[in-house]
Amino acid sequence: MAVVNNIKEIREQRGIHQNDLAKATGYCTKTIGRIERGESAPSAEFMLRVSKYFNLLIEDIFDLDY
């Protein structure tokens, strides 16, 4: 099972750049890029920070790919 996400789609819909998300969450743009592309699994802390930043539920951003 892998964690999939729609961070990039949400960012683009809201006109948010990776740099802005990085500053707001405390993660570097490289980490955000790897997670967006599915190359790295997000930590629980990352998922919480991103969901709070977007003001969305975690399950609205992240899901399990069976």
PDB file of N, CA, C, O and CB in Angstrom:
ATOM      1  N   MET A   1       0.831  -1.185   0.000  1.00  0.00           N
ATOM      2  CA  MET A   1       0.000   0.000   0.000  1.00  0.00           C
ATOM      3  C   MET A   1       0.874   1.246   0.000  1.00  0.00           C
ATOM      4  O   MET A   1       1.886   1.317   0.697  1.00  0.00           O
ATOM      5  CB  MET A   1      -0.944  -0.001   1.206  1.00  0.00           C
ATOM      6  N   ALA A   2       0.472   2.198  -0.775  1.00  0.00           N
ATOM      7  CA  ALA A   2       1.186   3.472  -0.834  1.00  0.00           C
ATOM      8  C   ALA A   2       0.207   4.602  -0.542  1.00  0.00           C
ATOM      9  O   ALA A   2      -0.984   4.508  -0.840  1.00  0.00           O
ATOM     10  CB  ALA A   2       1.864   3.672  -2.223  1.00  0.00           C
ATOM     11  N   VAL A   3       0.731   5.664   0.042  1.00  0.00           N
ATOM     12  CA  VAL A   3      -0.083   6.853   0.286  1.00  0.00           C
ATOM     13  C   VAL A   3      -0.032   7.719  -0.966  1.00  0.00           C
ATOM     14  O   VAL A   3       1.047   8.100  -1.421  1.00  0.00           O
ATOM     15  CB  VAL A   3       0.418   7.647   1.547  1.00  0.00           C
ATOM     16  N   VAL A   4      -1.186   8.025  -1.515  1.00  0.00           N
ATOM     17  CA  VAL A   4      -1.275   8.910  -2.674  1.00  0.00           C
ATOM     18  C   VAL A   4      -1.882  10.233  -2.209  1.00  0.00           C
ATOM     19  O   VAL A   4      -2.539  10.298  -1.169  1.00  0.00           O
ATOM     20  CB  VAL A   4      -2.130   8.264  -3.828  1.00  0.00           C
ATOM     21  N   ASN A   5      -1.653  11.276  -2.990  1.00  0.00           N
ATOM     22  CA  ASN A   5      -2.146  12.584  -2.572  1.00  0.00           C
ATOM     23  C   ASN A   5      -2.524  13.430  -3.776  1.00  0.00           C
ATOM     24  O   ASN A   5      -2.196  13.111  -4.919  1.00  0.00           O
ATOM     25  CB  ASN A   5      -1.098  13.308  -1.729  1.00  0.00           C
ATOM     26  N   ASN A   6      -3.222  14.511  -3.484  1.00  0.00           N
ATOM     27  CA  ASN A   6      -3.570  15.476  -4.530  1.00  0.00           C
ATOM     28  C   ASN A   6      -3.105  16.884  -4.138  1.00  0.00           C
ATOM     29  O   ASN A   6      -3.776  17.877  -4.421  1.00  0.00           O
ATOM     30  CB  ASN A   6      -5.099  15.467  -4.788  1.00  0.00           C
ATOM     31  N   ILE A   7      -1.950  16.945  -3.485  1.00  0.00           N
ATOM     32  CA  ILE A   7      -1.389  18.221  -3.037  1.00  0.00           C
ATOM     33  C   ILE A   7      -1.173  19.162  -4.217  1.00  0.00           C
ATOM     34  O   ILE A   7      -1.564  20.328  -4.161  1.00  0.00           O
ATOM     35  CB  ILE A   7      -0.065  17.996  -2.292  1.00  0.00           C
ATOM     36  N   LYS A   8      -0.564  18.671  -5.266  1.00  0.00           N
ATOM     37  CA  LYS A   8      -0.255  19.535  -6.408  1.00  0.00           C
ATOM     38  C   LYS A   8      -1.526  20.128  -7.005  1.00  0.00           C
ATOM     39  O   LYS A   8      -1.571  21.317  -7.321  1.00  0.00           O
ATOM     40  CB  LYS A   8       0.515  18.751  -7.480  1.00  0.00           C
ATOM     41  N   GLU A   9      -2.555  19.305  -7.161  1.00  0.00           N
ATOM     42  CA  GLU A   9      -3.806  19.792  -7.732  1.00  0.00           C
ATOM     43  C   GLU A   9      -4.430  20.878  -6.853  1.00  0.00           C
ATOM     44  O   GLU A   9      -4.918  21.890  -7.357  1.00  0.00           O
ATOM     45  CB  GLU A   9      -4.792  18.632  -7.917  1.00  0.00           C
ATOM     46  N   ILE A  10      -4.410  20.664  -5.552  1.00  0.00           N
ATOM     47  CA  ILE A  10      -4.966  21.656  -4.622  1.00  0.00           C
ATOM     48  C   ILE A  10      -4.144  22.935  -4.683  1.00  0.00           C
ATOM     49  O   ILE A  10      -4.698  24.032  -4.739  1.00  0.00           O
ATOM     50  CB  ILE A  10      -4.999  21.101  -3.171  1.00  0.00           C
ATOM     51  N   ARG A  11      -2.832  22.795  -4.672  1.00  0.00           N
ATOM     52  CA  ARG A  11      -1.950  23.974  -4.750  1.00  0.00           C
ATOM     53  C   ARG A  11      -2.250  24.786  -5.994  1.00  0.00           C
ATOM     54  O   ARG A  11      -2.415  26.004  -5.928  1.00  0.00           O
ATOM     55  CB  ARG A  11      -0.467  23.552  -4.745  1.00  0.00           C
ATOM     56  N   GLU A  12      -2.322  24.100  -7.139  1.00  0.00           N
ATOM     57  CA  GLU A  12      -2.529  24.799  -8.409  1.00  0.00           C
ATOM     58  C   GLU A  12      -3.909  25.450  -8.473  1.00  0.00           C
ATOM     59  O   GLU A  12      -4.045  26.558  -8.993  1.00  0.00           O
ATOM     60  CB  GLU A  12      -2.357  23.830  -9.578  1.00  0.00           C
ATOM     61  N   GLN A  13      -4.929  24.777  -7.951  1.00  0.00           N
ATOM     62  CA  GLN A  13      -6.271  25.366  -7.926  1.00  0.00           C
ATOM     63  C   GLN A  13      -6.307  26.646  -7.099  1.00  0.00           C
ATOM     64  O   GLN A  13      -7.047  27.578  -7.411  1.00  0.00           O
ATOM     65  CB  GLN A  13      -7.278  24.362  -7.369  1.00  0.00           C
ATOM     66  N   ARG A  14      -5.504  26.679  -6.049  1.00  0.00           N
ATOM     67  CA  ARG A  14      -5.497  27.830  -5.137  1.00  0.00           C
ATOM     68  C   ARG A  14      -4.416  28.848  -5.465  1.00  0.00           C
ATOM     69  O   ARG A  14      -4.304  29.878  -4.800  1.00  0.00           O
ATOM     70  CB  ARG A  14      -5.316  27.358  -3.721  1.00  0.00           C
ATOM     71  N   GLY A  15      -3.624  28.561  -6.486  1.00  0.00           N
ATOM     72  CA  GLY A  15      -2.560  29.482  -6.883  1.00  0.00           C
ATOM     73  C   GLY A  15      -1.422  29.553  -5.878  1.00  0.00           C
ATOM     74  O   GLY A  15      -0.805  30.603  -5.698  1.00  0.00           O
ATOM     75  N   ILE A  16      -1.150  28.435  -5.227  1.00  0.00           N
ATOM     76  CA  ILE A  16      -0.098  28.363  -4.209  1.00  0.00           C
ATOM     77  C   ILE A  16       1.135  27.699  -4.819  1.00  0.00           C
ATOM     78  O   ILE A  16       1.025  26.654  -5.460  1.00  0.00           O
ATOM     79  CB  ILE A  16      -0.585  27.576  -2.948  1.00  0.00           C
ATOM     80  N   HIS A  17       2.295  28.295  -4.623  1.00  0.00           N
ATOM     81  CA  HIS A  17       3.548  27.729  -5.116  1.00  0.00           C
ATOM     82  C   HIS A  17       4.152  26.803  -4.063  1.00  0.00           C
ATOM     83  O   HIS A  17       3.852  26.921  -2.875  1.00  0.00           O
ATOM     84  CB  HIS A  17       4.547  28.852  -5.489  1.00  0.00           C
ATOM     85  N   GLN A  18       4.992  25.895  -4.503  1.00  0.00           N
ATOM     86  CA  GLN A  18       5.666  24.985  -3.574  1.00  0.00           C
ATOM     87  C   GLN A  18       6.418  25.760  -2.501  1.00  0.00           C
ATOM     88  O   GLN A  18       6.425  25.358  -1.337  1.00  0.00           O
ATOM     89  CB  GLN A  18       6.630  24.065  -4.331  1.00  0.00           C
ATOM     90  N   ASN A  19       7.051  26.866  -2.878  1.00  0.00           N
ATOM     91  CA  ASN A  19       7.796  27.671  -1.890  1.00  0.00           C
ATOM     92  C   ASN A  19       6.883  28.157  -0.773  1.00  0.00           C
ATOM     93  O   ASN A  19       7.272  28.147   0.395  1.00  0.00           O
ATOM     94  CB  ASN A  19       8.468  28.877  -2.572  1.00  0.00           C
ATOM     95  N   ASP A  20       5.676  28.581  -1.122  1.00  0.00           N
ATOM     96  CA  ASP A  20       4.722  29.056  -0.118  1.00  0.00           C
ATOM     97  C   ASP A  20       4.312  27.932   0.830  1.00  0.00           C
ATOM     98  O   ASP A  20       4.247  28.124   2.045  1.00  0.00           O
ATOM     99  CB  ASP A  20       3.482  29.647  -0.799  1.00  0.00           C
ATOM    100  N   LEU A  21       4.039  26.767   0.266  1.00  0.00           N
ATOM    101  CA  LEU A  21       3.669  25.623   1.086  1.00  0.00           C
ATOM    102  C   LEU A  21       4.841  25.208   1.971  1.00  0.00           C
ATOM    103  O   LEU A  21       4.646  24.857   3.135  1.00  0.00           O
ATOM    104  CB  LEU A  21       3.216  24.446   0.202  1.00  0.00           C
ATOM    105  N   ALA A  22       6.038  25.245   1.434  1.00  0.00           N
ATOM    106  CA  ALA A  22       7.228  24.889   2.207  1.00  0.00           C
ATOM    107  C   ALA A  22       7.405  25.821   3.406  1.00  0.00           C
ATOM    108  O   ALA A  22       7.641  25.361   4.524  1.00  0.00           O
ATOM    109  CB  ALA A  22       8.477  24.934   1.314  1.00  0.00           C
ATOM    110  N   LYS A  23       7.294  27.105   3.178  1.00  0.00           N
ATOM    111  CA  LYS A  23       7.442  28.070   4.275  1.00  0.00           C
ATOM    112  C   LYS A  23       6.371  27.875   5.338  1.00  0.00           C
ATOM    113  O   LYS A  23       6.663  27.945   6.531  1.00  0.00           O
ATOM    114  CB  LYS A  23       7.383  29.500   3.738  1.00  0.00           C
ATOM    115  N   ALA A  24       5.151  27.634   4.921  1.00  0.00           N
ATOM    116  CA  ALA A  24       4.031  27.509   5.855  1.00  0.00           C
ATOM    117  C   ALA A  24       4.092  26.221   6.685  1.00  0.00           C
ATOM    118  O   ALA A  24       3.639  26.198   7.830  1.00  0.00           O
ATOM    119  CB  ALA A  24       2.722  27.560   5.092  1.00  0.00           C
ATOM    120  N   THR A  25       4.649  25.157   6.109  1.00  0.00           N
ATOM    121  CA  THR A  25       4.658  23.869   6.799  1.00  0.00           C
ATOM    122  C   THR A  25       5.994  23.529   7.446  1.00  0.00           C
ATOM    123  O   THR A  25       6.065  22.624   8.277  1.00  0.00           O
ATOM    124  CB  THR A  25       4.289  22.787   5.841  1.00  0.00           C
ATOM    125  N   GLY A  26       7.049  24.240   7.076  1.00  0.00           N
ATOM    126  CA  GLY A  26       8.360  23.955   7.648  1.00  0.00           C
ATOM    127  C   GLY A  26       9.114  22.845   6.942  1.00  0.00           C
ATOM    128  O   GLY A  26      10.106  22.341   7.468  1.00  0.00           O
ATOM    129  N   TYR A  27       8.665  22.459   5.766  1.00  0.00           N
ATOM    130  CA  TYR A  27       9.346  21.436   4.969  1.00  0.00           C
ATOM    131  C   TYR A  27       9.960  22.090   3.743  1.00  0.00           C
ATOM    132  O   TYR A  27       9.445  23.095   3.252  1.00  0.00           O
ATOM    133  CB  TYR A  27       8.367  20.299   4.553  1.00  0.00           C
ATOM    134  N   CYS A  28      11.058  21.530   3.243  1.00  0.00           N
ATOM    135  CA  CYS A  28      11.709  22.114   2.076  1.00  0.00           C
ATOM    136  C   CYS A  28      10.939  21.743   0.799  1.00  0.00           C
ATOM    137  O   CYS A  28      10.166  20.785   0.775  1.00  0.00           O
ATOM    138  CB  CYS A  28      13.183  21.638   1.982  1.00  0.00           C
ATOM    139  N   THR A  29      11.171  22.518  -0.243  1.00  0.00           N
ATOM    140  CA  THR A  29      10.473  22.285  -1.510  1.00  0.00           C
ATOM    141  C   THR A  29      10.825  20.924  -2.104  1.00  0.00           C
ATOM    142  O   THR A  29       9.987  20.305  -2.759  1.00  0.00           O
ATOM    143  CB  THR A  29      10.809  23.390  -2.511  1.00  0.00           C
ATOM    144  N   LYS A  30      12.044  20.452  -1.886  1.00  0.00           N
ATOM    145  CA  LYS A  30      12.429  19.131  -2.408  1.00  0.00           C
ATOM    146  C   LYS A  30      11.583  18.030  -1.779  1.00  0.00           C
ATOM    147  O   LYS A  30      11.138  17.111  -2.467  1.00  0.00           O
ATOM    148  CB  LYS A  30      13.924  18.861  -2.145  1.00  0.00           C
ATOM    149  N   THR A  31      11.364  18.126  -0.479  1.00  0.00           N
ATOM    150  CA  THR A  31      10.540  17.134   0.214  1.00  0.00           C
ATOM    151  C   THR A  31       9.106  17.184  -0.297  1.00  0.00           C
ATOM    152  O   THR A  31       8.505  16.145  -0.573  1.00  0.00           O
ATOM    153  CB  THR A  31      10.572  17.370   1.737  1.00  0.00           C
ATOM    154  N   ILE A  32       8.563  18.378  -0.423  1.00  0.00           N
ATOM    155  CA  ILE A  32       7.192  18.527  -0.919  1.00  0.00           C
ATOM    156  C   ILE A  32       7.075  17.965  -2.331  1.00  0.00           C
ATOM    157  O   ILE A  32       6.104  17.276  -2.643  1.00  0.00           O
ATOM    158  CB  ILE A  32       6.761  20.011  -0.895  1.00  0.00           C
ATOM    159  N   GLY A  33       8.043  18.249  -3.180  1.00  0.00           N
ATOM    160  CA  GLY A  33       8.040  17.726  -4.543  1.00  0.00           C
ATOM    161  C   GLY A  33       8.065  16.209  -4.583  1.00  0.00           C
ATOM    162  O   GLY A  33       7.332  15.589  -5.354  1.00  0.00           O
ATOM    163  N   ARG A  34       8.915  15.608  -3.745  1.00  0.00           N
ATOM    164  CA  ARG A  34       8.997  14.132  -3.712  1.00  0.00           C
ATOM    165  C   ARG A  34       7.684  13.523  -3.244  1.00  0.00           C
ATOM    166  O   ARG A  34       7.251  12.498  -3.770  1.00  0.00           O
ATOM    167  CB  ARG A  34      10.145  13.670  -2.787  1.00  0.00           C
ATOM    168  N   ILE A  35       7.053  14.145  -2.265  1.00  0.00           N
ATOM    169  CA  ILE A  35       5.783  13.614  -1.767  1.00  0.00           C
ATOM    170  C   ILE A  35       4.686  13.818  -2.812  1.00  0.00           C
ATOM    171  O   ILE A  35       3.873  12.919  -3.028  1.00  0.00           O
ATOM    172  CB  ILE A  35       5.391  14.295  -0.429  1.00  0.00           C
ATOM    173  N   GLU A  36       4.650  14.968  -3.454  1.00  0.00           N
ATOM    174  CA  GLU A  36       3.662  15.218  -4.512  1.00  0.00           C
ATOM    175  C   GLU A  36       3.755  14.188  -5.632  1.00  0.00           C
ATOM    176  O   GLU A  36       2.736  13.735  -6.154  1.00  0.00           O
ATOM    177  CB  GLU A  36       3.847  16.621  -5.087  1.00  0.00           C
ATOM    178  N   ARG A  37       4.967  13.825  -5.993  1.00  0.00           N
ATOM    179  CA  ARG A  37       5.179  12.868  -7.086  1.00  0.00           C
ATOM    180  C   ARG A  37       5.043  11.412  -6.631  1.00  0.00           C
ATOM    181  O   ARG A  37       5.101  10.503  -7.459  1.00  0.00           O
ATOM    182  CB  ARG A  37       6.553  13.081  -7.698  1.00  0.00           C
ATOM    183  N   GLY A  38       4.866  11.182  -5.347  1.00  0.00           N
ATOM    184  CA  GLY A  38       4.739   9.827  -4.826  1.00  0.00           C
ATOM    185  C   GLY A  38       6.057   9.110  -4.672  1.00  0.00           C
ATOM    186  O   GLY A  38       6.089   7.887  -4.539  1.00  0.00           O
ATOM    187  N   GLU A  39       7.148   9.855  -4.689  1.00  0.00           N
ATOM    188  CA  GLU A  39       8.475   9.256  -4.553  1.00  0.00           C
ATOM    189  C   GLU A  39       8.866   9.052  -3.099  1.00  0.00           C
ATOM    190  O   GLU A  39       9.816   8.327  -2.806  1.00  0.00           O
ATOM    191  CB  GLU A  39       9.510  10.120  -5.241  1.00  0.00           C
ATOM    192  N   SER A  40       8.141   9.685  -2.190  1.00  0.00           N
ATOM    193  CA  SER A  40       8.429   9.592  -0.766  1.00  0.00           C
ATOM    194  C   SER A  40       7.103   9.538  -0.015  1.00  0.00           C
ATOM    195  O   SER A  40       6.146  10.223  -0.378  1.00  0.00           O
ATOM    196  CB  SER A  40       9.305  10.796  -0.282  1.00  0.00           C
ATOM    197  N   ALA A  41       7.054   8.723   1.027  1.00  0.00           N
ATOM    198  CA  ALA A  41       5.837   8.615   1.831  1.00  0.00           C
ATOM    199  C   ALA A  41       5.804   9.749   2.853  1.00  0.00           C
ATOM    200  O   ALA A  41       6.806  10.015   3.517  1.00  0.00           O
ATOM    201  CB  ALA A  41       5.760   7.232   2.542  1.00  0.00           C
ATOM    202  N   PRO A  42       4.667  10.414   2.981  1.00  0.00           N
ATOM    203  CA  PRO A  42       4.571  11.500   3.938  1.00  0.00           C
ATOM    204  C   PRO A  42       4.453  10.987   5.370  1.00  0.00           C
ATOM    205  O   PRO A  42       3.852   9.942   5.621  1.00  0.00           O
ATOM    206  CB  PRO A  42       3.388  12.380   3.603  1.00  0.00           C
ATOM    207  N   SER A  43       5.028  11.731   6.296  1.00  0.00           N
ATOM    208  CA  SER A  43       4.874  11.387   7.705  1.00  0.00           C
ATOM    209  C   SER A  43       3.516  11.871   8.190  1.00  0.00           C
ATOM    210  O   SER A  43       2.862  12.674   7.525  1.00  0.00           O
ATOM    211  CB  SER A  43       6.015  12.002   8.559  1.00  0.00           C
ATOM    212  N   ALA A  44       3.100  11.386   9.336  1.00  0.00           N
ATOM    213  CA  ALA A  44       1.836  11.836   9.932  1.00  0.00           C
ATOM    214  C   ALA A  44       1.897  13.333  10.210  1.00  0.00           C
ATOM    215  O   ALA A  44       0.914  14.044  10.002  1.00  0.00           O
ATOM    216  CB  ALA A  44       1.532  11.057  11.237  1.00  0.00           C
ATOM    217  N   GLU A  45       3.037  13.812  10.677  1.00  0.00           N
ATOM    218  CA  GLU A  45       3.189  15.238  10.951  1.00  0.00           C
ATOM    219  C   GLU A  45       3.037  16.060   9.674  1.00  0.00           C
ATOM    220  O   GLU A  45       2.372  17.096   9.683  1.00  0.00           O
ATOM    221  CB  GLU A  45       4.550  15.515  11.596  1.00  0.00           C
ATOM    222  N   PHE A  46       3.636  15.615   8.595  1.00  0.00           N
ATOM    223  CA  PHE A  46       3.504  16.315   7.315  1.00  0.00           C
ATOM    224  C   PHE A  46       2.041  16.380   6.896  1.00  0.00           C
ATOM    225  O   PHE A  46       1.550  17.437   6.500  1.00  0.00           O
ATOM    226  CB  PHE A  46       4.342  15.618   6.224  1.00  0.00           C
ATOM    227  N   MET A  47       1.349  15.250   6.983  1.00  0.00           N
ATOM    228  CA  MET A  47      -0.057  15.224   6.579  1.00  0.00           C
ATOM    229  C   MET A  47      -0.894  16.179   7.426  1.00  0.00           C
ATOM    230  O   MET A  47      -1.768  16.869   6.900  1.00  0.00           O
ATOM    231  CB  MET A  47      -0.615  13.800   6.688  1.00  0.00           C
ATOM    232  N   LEU A  48      -0.636  16.224   8.720  1.00  0.00           N
ATOM    233  CA  LEU A  48      -1.366  17.147   9.595  1.00  0.00           C
ATOM    234  C   LEU A  48      -1.087  18.598   9.240  1.00  0.00           C
ATOM    235  O   LEU A  48      -2.009  19.409   9.161  1.00  0.00           O
ATOM    236  CB  LEU A  48      -1.002  16.895  11.050  1.00  0.00           C
ATOM    237  N   ARG A  49       0.177  18.927   9.026  1.00  0.00           N
ATOM    238  CA  ARG A  49       0.531  20.316   8.699  1.00  0.00           C
ATOM    239  C   ARG A  49      -0.082  20.765   7.379  1.00  0.00           C
ATOM    240  O   ARG A  49      -0.580  21.885   7.274  1.00  0.00           O
ATOM    241  CB  ARG A  49       2.046  20.472   8.637  1.00  0.00           C
ATOM    242  N   VAL A  50      -0.048  19.899   6.379  1.00  0.00           N
ATOM    243  CA  VAL A  50      -0.606  20.243   5.071  1.00  0.00           C
ATOM    244  C   VAL A  50      -2.125  20.373   5.155  1.00  0.00           C
ATOM    245  O   VAL A  50      -2.699  21.291   4.568  1.00  0.00           O
ATOM    246  CB  VAL A  50      -0.217  19.181   4.020  1.00  0.00           C
ATOM    247  N   SER A  51      -2.773  19.474   5.872  1.00  0.00           N
ATOM    248  CA  SER A  51      -4.233  19.557   5.988  1.00  0.00           C
ATOM    249  C   SER A  51      -4.651  20.826   6.725  1.00  0.00           C
ATOM    250  O   SER A  51      -5.652  21.445   6.363  1.00  0.00           O
ATOM    251  CB  SER A  51      -4.786  18.319   6.713  1.00  0.00           C
ATOM    252  N   LYS A  52      -3.913  21.216   7.739  1.00  0.00           N
ATOM    253  CA  LYS A  52      -4.228  22.463   8.450  1.00  0.00           C
ATOM    254  C   LYS A  52      -3.991  23.670   7.549  1.00  0.00           C
ATOM    255  O   LYS A  52      -4.785  24.611   7.552  1.00  0.00           O
ATOM    256  CB  LYS A  52      -3.379  22.586   9.734  1.00  0.00           C
ATOM    257  N   TYR A  53      -2.907  23.649   6.781  1.00  0.00           N
ATOM    258  CA  TYR A  53      -2.614  24.760   5.885  1.00  0.00           C
ATOM    259  C   TYR A  53      -3.718  24.940   4.849  1.00  0.00           C
ATOM    260  O   TYR A  53      -4.149  26.064   4.587  1.00  0.00           O
ATOM    261  CB  TYR A  53      -1.273  24.540   5.190  1.00  0.00           C
ATOM    262  N   PHE A  54      -4.174  23.846   4.264  1.00  0.00           N
ATOM    263  CA  PHE A  54      -5.230  23.902   3.254  1.00  0.00           C
ATOM    264  C   PHE A  54      -6.630  24.010   3.875  1.00  0.00           C
ATOM    265  O   PHE A  54      -7.609  24.269   3.175  1.00  0.00           O
ATOM    266  CB  PHE A  54      -5.157  22.670   2.367  1.00  0.00           C
ATOM    267  N   ASN A  55      -6.708  23.810   5.192  1.00  0.00           N
ATOM    268  CA  ASN A  55      -7.985  23.813   5.899  1.00  0.00           C
ATOM    269  C   ASN A  55      -8.925  22.734   5.331  1.00  0.00           C
ATOM    270  O   ASN A  55     -10.106  22.968   5.075  1.00  0.00           O
ATOM    271  CB  ASN A  55      -8.646  25.206   5.804  1.00  0.00           C
ATOM    272  N   LEU A  56      -8.338  21.551   5.151  1.00  0.00           N
ATOM    273  CA  LEU A  56      -9.066  20.388   4.638  1.00  0.00           C
ATOM    274  C   LEU A  56      -8.817  19.206   5.566  1.00  0.00           C
ATOM    275  O   LEU A  56      -7.855  19.204   6.335  1.00  0.00           O
ATOM    276  CB  LEU A  56      -8.632  20.047   3.176  1.00  0.00           C
ATOM    277  N   LEU A  57      -9.677  18.213   5.491  1.00  0.00           N
ATOM    278  CA  LEU A  57      -9.442  16.975   6.223  1.00  0.00           C
ATOM    279  C   LEU A  57      -8.285  16.223   5.577  1.00  0.00           C
ATOM    280  O   LEU A  57      -8.055  16.333   4.373  1.00  0.00           O
ATOM    281  CB  LEU A  57     -10.721  16.097   6.257  1.00  0.00           C
ATOM    282  N   ILE A  58      -7.568  15.469   6.377  1.00  0.00           N
ATOM    283  CA  ILE A  58      -6.446  14.683   5.849  1.00  0.00           C
ATOM    284  C   ILE A  58      -6.913  13.783   4.705  1.00  0.00           C
ATOM    285  O   ILE A  58      -6.237  13.668   3.683  1.00  0.00           O
ATOM    286  CB  ILE A  58      -5.803  13.832   6.970  1.00  0.00           C
ATOM    287  N   GLU A  59      -8.075  13.146   4.884  1.00  0.00           N
ATOM    288  CA  GLU A  59      -8.563  12.223   3.858  1.00  0.00           C
ATOM    289  C   GLU A  59      -9.012  12.923   2.588  1.00  0.00           C
ATOM    290  O   GLU A  59      -9.236  12.265   1.572  1.00  0.00           O
ATOM    291  CB  GLU A  59      -9.698  11.413   4.403  1.00  0.00           C
ATOM    292  N   ASP A  60      -9.151  14.252   2.621  1.00  0.00           N
ATOM    293  CA  ASP A  60      -9.446  15.007   1.395  1.00  0.00           C
ATOM    294  C   ASP A  60      -8.182  15.229   0.563  1.00  0.00           C
ATOM    295  O   ASP A  60      -8.261  15.586  -0.612  1.00  0.00           O
ATOM    296  CB  ASP A  60     -10.088  16.361   1.744  1.00  0.00           C
ATOM    297  N   ILE A  61      -7.024  15.018   1.177  1.00  0.00           N
ATOM    298  CA  ILE A  61      -5.736  15.248   0.510  1.00  0.00           C
ATOM    299  C   ILE A  61      -4.988  13.937   0.266  1.00  0.00           C
ATOM    300  O   ILE A  61      -4.361  13.760  -0.778  1.00  0.00           O
ATOM    301  CB  ILE A  61      -4.866  16.196   1.347  1.00  0.00           C
ATOM    302  N   PHE A  62      -5.056  13.034   1.218  1.00  0.00           N
ATOM    303  CA  PHE A  62      -4.286  11.800   1.169  1.00  0.00           C
ATOM    304  C   PHE A  62      -5.213  10.590   1.164  1.00  0.00           C
ATOM    305  O   PHE A  62      -6.298  10.618   1.744  1.00  0.00           O
ATOM    306  CB  PHE A  62      -3.315  11.725   2.353  1.00  0.00           C
ATOM    307  N   ASP A  63      -4.761   9.518   0.492  1.00  0.00           N
ATOM    308  CA  ASP A  63      -5.528   8.297   0.439  1.00  0.00           C
ATOM    309  C   ASP A  63      -4.554   7.125   0.294  1.00  0.00           C
ATOM    310  O   ASP A  63      -3.382   7.313  -0.033  1.00  0.00           O
ATOM    311  CB  ASP A  63      -6.557   8.332  -0.730  1.00  0.00           C
ATOM    312  N   LEU A  64      -5.053   5.928   0.539  1.00  0.00           N
ATOM    313  CA  LEU A  64      -4.229   4.732   0.353  1.00  0.00           C
ATOM    314  C   LEU A  64      -4.508   4.141  -1.017  1.00  0.00           C
ATOM    315  O   LEU A  64      -5.658   4.009  -1.436  1.00  0.00           O
ATOM    316  CB  LEU A  64      -4.500   3.683   1.467  1.00  0.00           C
ATOM    317  N   ASP A  65      -3.431   3.790  -1.703  1.00  0.00           N
ATOM    318  CA  ASP A  65      -3.542   3.139  -3.014  1.00  0.00           C
ATOM    319  C   ASP A  65      -3.337   1.646  -2.771  1.00  0.00           C
ATOM    320  O   ASP A  65      -2.229   1.200  -2.473  1.00  0.00           O
ATOM    321  CB  ASP A  65      -2.484   3.718  -4.064  1.00  0.00           C
ATOM    322  N   TYR A  66      -4.406   0.892  -2.901  1.00  0.00           N
ATOM    323  CA  TYR A  66      -4.335  -0.560  -2.634  1.00  0.00           C
ATOM    324  C   TYR A  66      -3.794  -1.318  -3.798  1.00  0.00           C
ATOM    325  O   TYR A  66      -3.671  -2.541  -3.735  1.00  0.00           O
ATOM    326  CB  TYR A  66      -5.690  -1.108  -2.279  1.00  0.00           C
TER     327      TYR A  66
END
